[in-house]
Amino acid sequence: QVQLVESGGGLVQPGGSLRLSCAASVSIFTRYVMGWYRQAPGKQRELVASITSGGSTNYEDSVKGRFTISRDNAKKMVYLQMNSLKPEDTAVYYCNALRQLTGVNYWGQGTQVTVSS
């Protein structure tokens, strides 16, 4: 069973930075594409960024140049560095693990990010 535990959310002023972390309890971490999703009130959950085991990344257009996803395969961790935060980045952020072979998704419990002055 895959368990994902996020940390690092909180309240930050516009223009500020936060770093989210996700610890994965999996047997073979490199079998998974890791991603961060977010869901704002009244909106659908959307992909923010993803990263393959080899380090290839993909970003949602509104976060390009501001957010950076990374992973440490040895530590089974994935990170999301968020800079130049905007109020519209306010959402619950979820860590996601996609098992490529089966297409099965696993989710963390979510961490709240609030950008407000």
N, C-alpha and C positions, 0 to 999 in steps of 0.2 A: 504494500500500500504506500502511496506517495503522500507525504505531508509537506506542506509549504507554510512557512511562518514569516510574515512580513514584519518589518520594524522601520522606524525612522520618520513616520508621518508627524504632522503637527500644524501649528499655526505660524505663518510667516507673512511678512509684509510684501507688497508688490515689489518686484525687483530682487527679492531675496533668493536664497538657495536652500535646497533640502536634498538629502541623499537617502533614498530608500534602499533597504536591504531585504533579501529573501533567502532564508536557509531552507534547503531542500533535503528531505530525508528520503533518498532513493538509493537503490543498489548501484546503478550505473548511470551517473548524471549525464554523461555524454550521449545517452540515447534520446535526450529530450531537447527540443527547442524551447527556450525559456522566453517568457514575455511579461510585459506589464500592461495591464488594462486599467481603465478607469471608468467610473460611472458617476455622473453628476445627478442630482435630484431631478426626476422627471425625464431623464434621458436614457438612451440605451448604453449598454456597456460597449466601450470602444477600445481597439488596440492602440496603445501608445507607442510601444517599441518591442521588438523581438530580436533574439540573437541565437544563432545556431551554435553547435558545439565547436565549430571551427572559427567562430567569431564574426560571421557575416551578420550584419545588422539591417534592420528595417525600421523606419520611423513614420509616424503619422505626420502629415504635412505641418500642422500647427506647432509641433514641438521641434522640428528640425532646426539645428543650430543652437538650441537651448538645452535639450535633454541628451544625455549620453547613457546608453545601456552597456553594461559589461558583465562578465562572468568570470568566476574563478573555479575551474573544473576540479582542481584538487580539493578545494574547501567546500564544493557543492553550494556555491553562493552565486546569486545574481544581484546586480545593483542597478539603480537608476539615479543618476546625478541630474538634478533639476536646477537649472540656473535661470535667471531673469524671469522668475515666476510671475504669472498674471492672475488676476481674479478668476478668469475663465478656466484656469487649471484646477480650481477647487473641485474636488471629487473624492470618492473612495477609490484607492488604488489597490489593484489585485495582482498578485503574482500568479503566473500561469506556467504550467509545464505541459507541453504537447509531446506525447509519445509518437514519434513519426511513423513507426511501423504499424501501429493500430489506429492512429487518429484520435486516441483518447486524451481528453483534457483533464487536468487537475488544477484545483484552485486553492489559494490561500484564503484566509478569513477577511482580508482587506485591512487597509490602514487609511485613516482620514488625513487628507491634505487640504488645508484651508488657507487661501491667500487673501488677506484682507488687511486694510490699514485700521 
